[in-house]
Amino acid sequence: MVRSNRREAGRRRLAMRLPQLRKLIMESRDPSQLELFEAYQMAIEARHLVRGQPSSSKLIREYDETCFEIERHVIRALDQSSYAKVSK
């Protein structure tokens, strides 16, 4: 998958996962946030690849944790960016 496609796929997944931030996620153009969207999609893809393999439960948990951490980073980044816009 091409980098920009991963970013957009990650953006859409995060928008579905975090509906309270959907508008901000879909409008985001910040390069660091775009990298988070891409990283999220890559973690989802990797988790999907190992899901059917024997004894992959530990690895799946690690990818789940990675996805959760990325979600937290996105929430913080969007909160900070929306706060910065309001305080201007």
Order of alpha helices (4+ residues) and beta strands (2+ residues): alpha-alpha-alpha-alpha
